[in-house]
Amino acid sequence: MVMAQSIKPAFTDVTEESGIIFKYNFGDYSYENILESSGSGVTVLDYNNDGWMDLYMLNGTYLAGISDENGKVFQNTPNHLYRNNGDGTFTEVAESAGVDDHHWSMAAGALDYDGDGDTDIYLLNYGPNVFYRNNGNGTFTNIADKIGLVGPNTLNGYTKWSVGVAFWDYNQDKRVDMMVGNFLAFNPEYVSPTTPDLMPHPSEYKGQASMMYMQQPNGTFREVTADLNMFYPDSKCMGLTVFDFDDDGDLDLFQGNDHQFNFLFRNDGDINFTEIAVAAGVAVNDEGTPTGSMHGTIGDIDGDGKIDLLVTDLKYGAMYRNLGDGVFEDVTRKSGIAHNFSGKGQWGAALFDYNNDGDLDIFAANGTAEELILQKPLLLDNDGKGNFIDIGAELHSYFNTKRSGRAAATWDFDNDGDLDLVVSHIDLLAKPVLLRNDVGNKNNWLGLTLKGNKGPASEIGAKVTLYSTNKVQVKINQWATSYLSYNDPRILFGLGKDTYVRKIHIRWPDGSEEFIENIDINQYITIVQGKGSN
């Protein structure tokens, strides 16, 4: 408690002055079905390569047969792309950039898939997916049909509902592959016989298979899910996270499922995967119950060098501590997370070091699912050993205000060396919030951009160990770690009062390793595989 009382307000709400004038809609004025309750995403990217992070905000829209008729005023509601002007303000450019999609958009993965030096956008929709290739001049062209990434029209008898994508090079051929997460077979005419006055529970619908796409030498994609033993036609994916959970040198995949057992696909190293979530201890919560899991958020919460896994859900979450032998221990209760999460309904989340003291804190966007009941968002402070207390209300009034949050991302939008927060909301206020971090850069820091020697496929999932004066920290080069959201792709290390980085060790996904020594702090640097930093 002494630590919490010493904290001073740390954030400033700069949403309006920044020019992020966005209002989310779910197709009408009522909150009556699971599509409306699920929200839409936020994606951080530098689409124009100017060194300042931009923001892509996704929207719902009126859909005939799903939305109420009075929602026609929301027909063809576009997504918004906010270009960072580098002075704390943004300009909305989605239409001129060609990314003002009018489908019901859920998430957007940002990556330079073709290695041409600029960031492309894969837009995951309720309906056909869209792949925006960056033209390098501030505009994009949809090539989803040309490269095979639109997805099927229907799955399990109903409109395909994609909620996210995980980028990785699962077969080490130096080309980016993609796992597309699909949710459930939504029948808008179904009324629950047990709760006819509420939207049906997710368990009352069939699922939809998530789908793995392997990139071919000509840049097109072929669906290979069944070939890899990853085809589960009735699964209900909410989020996908790629990381090497067992530290054996190849990348694995965690899939958070809604009211089903989660999946953990272990990479067996021979272009084959085995689902082992139960054996690894990450399939269910500490009561043995599958809950409304959202997404796997990764980070080392206790400083032991092993990557732990936070899974937000609609009950009280799950914090799985990595024991280092391929097994996780559920520490949700003893870490203080269960007490703080209970009853609030967590969606987007972050393990991030808000004050740059060298340990990972937790942000969670909250809100009830079946009814539009508002909840306070949370910011939990880490004592450095993986124990958490709620200090949000002391950091900003936003954390003492009830909203209905969904997507959330961390980013350093002003390039000042600390992580800011952007959160989307589906409540009737419907406005996002941009919280500028005003405390983190009072401590020292170092930011990294990794560049693989074979393009983006060779840098995703790299393991970075930083040795500063008094600390050793481990992080993973992975920015898809929040529900419907994609964080700042740079890795930011908080150093506390340490004034010197002795060395950085990187283990690249291809197994190669390198050390960079004697690095100046309080700056962003780029590390190119095999060539050091600049």
C-alpha positions in Angstrom: 0.0 0.0 0.0 2.9 2.4 0.7 4.0 1.9 -2.9 0.5 2.8 -4.2 0.3 5.9 -2.1 3.6 7.3 -3.5 2.4 7.2 -7.1 1.4 10.5 -8.6 -1.1 10.9 -11.5 0.8 9.6 -14.6 -1.5 10.0 -17.6 -3.2 12.9 -19.5 -6.2 12.4 -21.7 -5.3 14.0 -25.0 -7.9 12.4 -27.2 -9.6 15.5 -28.4 -6.6 17.7 -28.7 -4.8 15.0 -30.7 -7.6 15.0 -33.4 -8.6 11.4 -32.9 -12.3 12.2 -33.5 -13.8 8.7 -33.8 -17.1 7.3 -32.8 -17.7 3.6 -32.8 -21.0 2.2 -33.8 -22.4 -1.4 -33.7 -24.9 -0.9 -36.5 -27.9 0.6 -34.6 -28.8 2.1 -31.2 -29.6 -1.1 -29.3 -27.3 -3.8 -27.8 -28.9 -7.1 -28.7 -26.5 -9.6 -30.2 -23.1 -11.1 -29.9 -21.8 -9.3 -33.0 -22.7 -6.0 -31.4 -21.1 -7.0 -28.1 -17.7 -8.0 -29.5 -16.4 -4.6 -30.5 -13.7 -3.7 -33.1 -10.0 -3.3 -33.0 -7.2 -0.7 -32.9 -3.9 -1.2 -34.8 -0.7 0.7 -34.4 1.6 1.0 -37.4 3.9 3.4 -39.2 2.3 3.2 -42.6 4.3 6.0 -44.2 7.7 5.2 -42.8 8.2 8.6 -41.2 9.2 7.3 -37.8 5.9 8.2 -36.1 3.3 5.6 -35.2 -0.1 6.0 -36.9 -3.4 4.5 -35.8 -6.0 2.5 -37.6 -9.4 2.3 -35.9 -12.0 -0.2 -37.0 -15.7 0.2 -37.0 -19.0 -1.7 -37.0 -21.7 -0.9 -39.5 -25.4 -1.4 -40.2 -26.1 -4.9 -41.6 -29.5 -5.8 -43.0 -31.0 -8.7 -41.2 -28.8 -8.1 -38.1 -29.2 -4.5 -37.2 -32.4 -2.7 -36.3 -34.0 -0.8 -39.1 -33.4 2.6 -37.4 -29.7 1.8 -37.7 -29.6 2.6 -41.4 -28.0 5.9 -40.5 -24.9 3.8 -39.8 -24.8 2.1 -43.2 -21.4 2.0 -44.8 -19.6 3.4 -41.7 -15.9 3.5 -42.6 -12.8 2.6 -40.7 -10.5 5.5 -39.8 -6.7 5.9 -40.4 -5.0 8.6 -38.3 -1.7 9.8 -39.6 0.6 11.0 -36.9 1.8 14.5 -37.6 4.7 14.3 -35.2 3.5 17.1 -33.0 1.0 15.3 -30.9 -1.8 15.7 -33.4 -3.3 13.3 -36.0 -5.0 13.8 -39.4 -7.7 11.3 -40.6 -6.7 10.0 -44.0 -8.5 6.6 -44.5 -10.4 7.6 -47.6 -7.4 9.2 -49.4 -5.2 6.2 -48.4 -7.8 3.7 -49.7 -8.4 1.9 -46.4 -11.9 3.2 -45.5 -13.4 -0.3 -45.6 -17.2 -0.5 -45.1 -17.6 -4.0 -43.9 -18.0 -4.9 -40.2 -14.3 -4.9 -39.3 -12.9 -6.7 -36.3 -9.1 -6.5 -36.4 -6.2 -5.4 -38.7 -2.8 -7.1 -38.7 0.0 -4.8 -39.8 3.2 -6.2 -41.3 5.5 -5.8 -44.3 4.4 -9.2 -45.7 6.4 -8.9 -49.0 9.6 -7.4 -47.6 9.4 -4.3 -49.8 10.1 -1.9 -46.9 6.6 -0.6 -46.1 3.8 -1.9 -43.9 0.8 -3.7 -45.3 -2.6 -4.2 -43.6 -4.6 -7.5 -43.4 -8.1 -6.5 -42.4 -10.2 -9.2 -40.7 -13.9 -8.8 -41.1 -17.3 -10.3 -40.4 -17.6 -11.1 -44.1 -14.8 -11.0 -46.7 -11.3 -10.2 -45.5 -9.3 -7.5 -47.2 -5.6 -7.3 -47.7 -4.2 -3.8 -48.3 -0.8 -3.8 -50.0 1.1 -0.6 -49.2 1.9 1.2 -52.5 4.7 3.2 -50.8 3.1 6.5 -51.6 0.6 6.8 -48.8 -2.0 4.7 -50.5 -3.1 1.1 -50.4 -4.5 -1.5 -52.9 -6.7 -4.4 -51.9 -5.1 -7.6 -53.2 -6.8 -10.1 -51.0 -8.5 -11.9 -53.9 -5.3 -12.0 -55.9 -3.2 -13.6 -53.2 -5.9 -15.9 -51.7 -6.7 -14.2 -48.4 -10.4 -13.3 -48.7 -11.4 -16.4 -46.8 -14.5 -18.6 -47.4 -17.9 -16.9 -47.6 -19.3 -19.2 -44.9 -18.0 -21.5 -42.2 -20.3 -24.0 -40.5 -23.2 -22.7 -42.5 -23.0 -19.0 -41.6 -21.0 -15.9 -42.6 -17.3 -16.2 -41.9 -16.4 -14.2 -38.8 -12.7 -13.5 -38.6 -11.3 -11.8 -35.5 -7.5 -11.7 -35.9 -4.4 -12.9 -37.6 -1.0 -14.2 -36.3 2.0 -13.6 -38.6 4.9 -16.0 -38.4 7.2 -18.2 -40.5 6.2 -21.6 -39.2 8.2 -23.6 -41.7 11.4 -21.5 -41.8 11.2 -20.8 -45.5 11.8 -17.1 -45.0 8.2 -16.2 -46.1 5.5 -14.8 -43.8 2.7 -17.3 -43.1 -0.6 -16.4 -41.4 -3.0 -18.1 -39.0 -6.4 -16.4 -39.3 -8.6 -16.7 -36.2 -12.3 -17.3 -36.8 -14.9 -17.0 -34.1 -18.4 -18.6 -34.3 -21.3 -19.3 -36.7 -23.6 -16.4 -35.9 -27.2 -17.0 -36.7 -28.9 -13.6 -36.2 -32.4 -15.3 -36.1 -31.6 -17.6 -33.1 -33.3 -16.7 -29.8 -32.2 -18.5 -26.7 -34.9 -20.7 -25.1 -33.4 -20.2 -21.7 -32.7 -16.4 -21.8 -35.0 -15.0 -24.5 -34.6 -11.5 -23.2 -30.8 -11.6 -23.5 -28.5 -12.3 -26.4 -27.7 -16.1 -26.7 -24.6 -17.3 -24.9 -21.6 -18.1 -27.2 -21.9 -21.8 -26.2 -25.3 -21.9 -28.0 -23.7 -21.4 -31.4 -21.5 -23.6 -33.5 -17.9 -22.6 -34.0 -15.8 -21.7 -37.0 -12.4 -23.2 -37.8 -9.3 -21.0 -37.6 -7.3 -21.3 -40.8 -3.5 -21.5 -41.5 -2.3 -20.0 -44.7 1.2 -20.8 -46.1 2.8 -18.3 -48.4 3.9 -19.7 -51.7 7.1 -18.5 -53.6 4.9 -16.3 -55.9 3.4 -14.4 -52.9 0.0 -16.1 -52.9 -1.3 -18.2 -50.0 -2.5 -21.8 -49.7 -4.7 -23.0 -46.8 -2.9 -25.8 -45.0 -4.7 -26.1 -41.6 -5.5 -29.8 -41.7 -2.1 -30.7 -43.0 -0.6 -29.3 -39.8 -3.1 -31.0 -37.4 -4.6 -27.6 -36.5 -8.1 -28.0 -38.0 -10.8 -27.7 -35.4 -14.1 -27.0 -37.2 -16.1 -26.1 -34.1 -13.5 -23.9 -32.3 -14.4 -20.4 -31.2 -11.2 -18.4 -31.4 -11.0 -14.9 -29.8 -7.2 -14.4 -30.1 -3.9 -15.8 -31.4 -0.5 -15.4 -29.9 2.8 -16.7 -31.4 5.8 -17.3 -29.1 8.2 -20.0 -28.2 6.6 -21.1 -25.0 9.0 -24.0 -24.3 12.2 -22.1 -25.4 13.2 -24.9 -27.8 14.0 -22.6 -30.7 10.8 -22.8 -32.8 7.6 -20.8 -32.6 4.4 -22.2 -31.0 0.8 -20.8 -31.1 -1.6 -20.1 -28.3 -5.3 -19.8 -29.3 -7.8 -18.3 -26.7 -11.2 -19.8 -27.2 -14.6 -18.6 -26.0 -16.2 -21.0 -23.5 -14.1 -23.9 -24.8 -10.7 -25.2 -23.8 -7.9 -23.0 -25.1 -5.4 -24.5 -27.6 -1.7 -24.5 -27.4 -0.2 -25.8 -30.6 3.4 -27.0 -29.9 5.7 -26.8 -32.9 7.3 -30.2 -33.2 9.9 -28.9 -35.6 9.0 -31.1 -38.6 6.2 -28.9 -40.0 3.8 -30.4 -37.7 2.0 -29.3 -34.6 0.5 -31.0 -31.5 -2.3 -29.5 -29.4 -1.1 -29.7 -25.8 -3.0 -27.0 -23.8 -4.3 -29.4 -21.2 -0.9 -31.0 -20.6 0.8 -27.6 -20.4 -1.8 -26.2 -18.0 -3.3 -23.4 -20.1 -6.6 -24.9 -21.3 -8.8 -23.8 -18.5 -8.8 -21.5 -15.4 -7.8 -22.5 -11.9 -11.3 -24.0 -11.3 -10.9 -26.3 -14.3 -13.5 -24.3 -16.2 -13.3 -23.0 -19.8 -14.3 -19.3 -19.7 -14.7 -16.6 -22.3 -11.0 -16.3 -23.1 -9.9 -13.3 -25.2 -6.3 -13.3 -26.1 -2.9 -14.4 -24.8 -0.7 -11.6 -23.6 2.9 -12.5 -23.0 5.7 -11.2 -20.8 8.0 -12.1 -18.0 6.1 -11.0 -14.9 8.5 -12.1 -12.2 11.9 -11.5 -13.8 13.0 -15.1 -14.0 13.7 -14.9 -17.7 10.7 -17.2 -18.7 7.8 -15.9 -20.7 4.5 -16.0 -18.9 1.0 -15.9 -20.3 -1.9 -13.7 -19.2 -5.3 -14.7 -20.7 -8.1 -12.2 -20.1 -11.6 -13.5 -19.9 -15.1 -12.7 -18.7 -14.7 -14.2 -15.2 -11.4 -13.3 -13.5 -8.7 -14.1 -16.0 -5.8 -16.5 -15.9 -2.2 -15.8 -15.2 -0.1 -18.7 -16.2 3.5 -18.6 -14.9 6.0 -20.4 -17.1 7.9 -23.0 -15.1 10.4 -23.6 -17.9 9.7 -27.2 -18.5 6.9 -26.9 -20.9 4.4 -26.5 -18.1 2.6 -23.5 -16.6 1.4 -22.8 -13.1 -1.8 -20.9 -12.6 -1.0 -18.0 -10.3 -4.1 -15.9 -10.9 -5.2 -15.8 -7.3 -1.9 -15.5 -5.5 -0.6 -12.8 -7.8 -3.6 -10.6 -6.9 -5.0 -10.6 -10.5 -8.1 -12.7 -9.7 -9.2 -10.4 -6.9 -8.9 -7.3 -9.1 -10.3 -8.8 -12.3 -13.3 -10.6 -10.7 -16.7 -9.6 -12.0 -15.5 -6.9 -14.4 -15.1 -8.8 -17.7 -11.6 -8.3 -19.3 -11.1 -7.8 -23.1 -8.1 -6.0 -24.5 -5.1 -6.1 -22.2 -1.4 -5.3 -22.0 1.6 -6.5 -20.0 3.6 -3.3 -20.2 6.0 -1.2 -18.1 4.0 2.0 -17.7 6.6 3.6 -15.4 9.8 2.2 -17.0 10.9 0.7 -13.7 11.9 -2.6 -15.3 8.9 -4.8 -14.5 5.6 -5.5 -16.4 2.4 -4.0 -15.1 -1.1 -4.8 -16.4 -3.8 -2.8 -18.2 -7.2 -4.3 -18.8 -10.2 -2.8 -20.7 -13.4 -4.1 -19.1 -17.1 -4.4 -19.7 -19.9 -7.0 -19.4 -20.6 -9.1 -22.5 -24.3 -10.1 -22.6 -25.6 -6.8 -21.3 -24.3 -3.3 -21.8 -23.1 -2.9 -18.2 -20.2 -0.5 -17.8 -17.0 -1.3 -15.7 -14.0 0.5 -14.6 -10.8 -0.2 -16.5 -7.8 -1.4 -14.5 -4.1 -0.7 -14.2 -2.3 -3.0 -11.9 1.2 -2.3 -10.6 3.8 -5.1 -10.4 6.0 -5.2 -7.3 8.7 -6.8 -9.4 8.0 -10.3 -8.3 4.7 -10.9 -10.1 2.3 -9.5 -7.4 -0.2 -6.9 -8.5 -2.2 -4.1 -6.9 -4.8 -1.8 -8.4 -3.4 1.8 -8.7 -5.3 3.0 -11.7 -7.5 5.5 -10.0 -4.3 7.3 -8.7 -2.9 7.5 -12.2 -5.8 9.1 -14.0 -9.6 9.7 -13.5 -10.2 7.4 -16.6 -9.5 4.4 -14.3 -12.3 5.6 -12.0 -14.8 6.0 -14.8 -17.1 3.2 -15.9 -16.9 2.4 -19.6 -17.4 -0.6 -21.8 -13.9 -1.2 -23.3 -12.9 -3.7 -25.9 -9.8 -3.2 -28.0 -6.7 -1.7 -26.4 -3.1 -1.1 -27.6 0.1 0.3 -26.1 2.3 2.7 -28.2 4.7 5.5 -27.9 2.8 7.9 -30.2 5.0 10.9 -29.2 8.4 9.0 -29.3 9.3 10.2 -25.8 10.3 6.8 -24.5 7.2 5.6 -22.6 4.1 3.7 -23.5 0.8 5.5 -24.0 -2.6 3.8 -24.1 -5.4 3.8 -26.7 -8.7 2.1 -25.9 -11.8 1.7 -28.0 -15.3 1.5 -26.3 -18.6 0.2 -27.4 -20.8 2.0 -24.8 -23.2 4.7 -26.0 -20.6 7.4 -25.6 -18.6 5.3 -28.1 -15.5 7.5 -28.1 -11.9 6.1 -27.7 -9.5 7.4 -25.2 -5.8 8.3 -25.8 -3.9 8.5 -22.6 -0.5 10.1 -22.9 2.1 8.7 -20.5 3.7 11.5 -18.5 5.7 9.5 -16.0 7.5 6.7 -17.7 10.3 8.7 -19.3 11.3 10.0 -15.9 13.1 6.7 -15.7 15.7 5.5 -18.3 14.7 3.4 -21.3 15.8 1.9 -24.5 13.7 1.2 -27.6 14.5 -1.4 -30.3 13.3 -2.2 -33.8 14.4 -5.6 -35.1 15.1 -6.2 -38.8 15.6 -9.8 -39.9 18.1 -10.5 -42.7 15.5 -12.3 -44.7 12.7 -9.7 -44.3 9.9 -9.6 -41.7 9.5 -13.4 -41.5 12.9 -13.7 -39.9 12.3 -11.3 -37.1 8.8 -12.2 -35.7 9.2 -14.0 -32.4 12.8 -13.1 -31.8 13.9 -13.4 -28.1 15.7 -10.4 -26.8 17.6 -10.4 -23.5 18.9 -7.0 -22.2 21.6 -6.6 -19.6 21.7 -3.2 -17.9 23.6 -2.1 -14.9 21.5 -4.0 -12.3 18.8 -5.7 -14.4 18.3 -8.6 -16.8 15.1 -8.4 -18.9 13.7 -10.8 -21.5 11.1 -9.8 -24.2 9.7 -11.2 -27.3 9.4 -9.4 -30.6 5.7 -9.9 -30.9 3.1 -7.1 -31.0 -0.1 -9.1 -31.5 -0.8 -9.6 -27.9 -4.2 -7.9 -27.1 -7.8 -8.6 -28.1 -8.5 -7.3 -31.6 -5.4 -5.1 -31.3 -1.8 -4.7 -32.5 0.6 -2.8 -30.4 3.6 -0.6 -31.3 5.9 -3.0 -33.1 9.0 -1.6 -31.4 10.3 -3.2 -28.2 10.6 -0.8 -25.3 12.7 -1.7 -22.2 12.3 0.3 -19.0 15.6 0.6 -17.2 14.6 2.4 -14.0 17.6 4.3 -12.7 20.1 2.1 -14.6 22.3 4.3 -16.7 24.1 1.7 -18.8 23.2 -1.2 -21.1 26.0 -3.6 -21.1 24.8 -5.9 -23.8 21.8 -7.2 -25.7 21.5 -10.8 -26.7 19.1 -11.7 -29.6 18.1 -15.2 -30.5 16.5 -14.9 -34.0 13.8 -17.3 -35.1 16.2 -19.1 -37.4 18.3 -20.1 -34.4 21.2 -17.7 -35.0 22.4 -15.5 -32.1 24.2 -12.3 -31.7 25.3 -9.8 -29.1 25.4 -6.0 -29.2 27.4 -4.3 -26.5 27.8 -0.9 -24.9 24.6 0.8 -26.1 23.6 4.4 -25.2 20.2 4.7 -23.5 17.1 6.9 -23.8 16.9 6.4 -27.6 15.3 4.2 -30.2 17.7 2.0 -32.2 17.4 -0.4 -35.1 19.1 -3.8 -35.0 19.6 -5.5 -38.3 20.3 -9.2 -38.1 24.0 -9.9 -38.5 24.9 -6.2 -38.8 24.4 -4.8 -35.3 22.7 -1.5 -34.4 22.3 1.9 -35.9 
